[in-house]
């Protein structure tokens, strides 16, 4: 096993640094060490080295991703994958650029995926990942420990990136509140795990359907309102967007009026004016009944 300092320990040969070397280079150096240690005569040491598995690596991801910072990729399973170890020509599919971006919660909709920068030991490589959007071939470069990834921003929203891909989130978690009538509580509205985890690319109107905010009696419930609390991925500032649900359904330009849901957005539904008035009258009626009962029960 390669130690954290990039070396292996091999009997009387001692520590042999193998980090950055090919398998053939390790074999050559090991043969030289065996001869130098007096274990073999010159020309008679022919060690064979085989790579069984690749360890996890830690890389830094910054720029237009949802969760920038250090990520660990190619994490090893609890049990050795002997099938993969015995497969000749295997490569570490868990140590690639796309995996690192997915571990950083995916690229944001403003990301410039045609100019992703990979910094490796002082060298910079610009990688075009736009093939993930249209089916073209992608150079999904392998990574090593200490690499740094920078995803630049185009400074604008790109609808093509607001859908599941290998480098975008498969889904988003959304916080929903629905206290509208006739639902008496969030539980009876069916807001649970399935309703709070939505496919990436879901728009506000679809999320409102999921939160049971749409429908009901037209006279009392048609003109409900909705509020979306979101964080602007470019500026990092919180934004509050208010929409009339009936307008979302009927407007011809609804796509311009119907924002895409981003991770950790929050949605709240509000009752219609008629429903609010009915609740006010009901509260007044309940108060009057309470006062009347109080007078009847007074000594």
Secondary structure by P-SEA (a helix, b strand, c coil): ccccccccccccccccccccccaaaaaaaaaaaaaaacccccccbbbbbbbcbbbbbbbbbbccccccccccccccccccccccccccccccccccaaaaaaaaccccccccccbbbbbcccbbbbbbcccccccccccccccccbbbbbbbbcccccccccccccccccbbbbbbbbcccccccccccccccccccccccccaaaaaaaacccccccccccbbbbbbbbccccccbbbbbbbcaaaaaccccccccbbbbccbbbbbbbbcaaaaaaaaaaaaaaaaaaaaaaaaacc
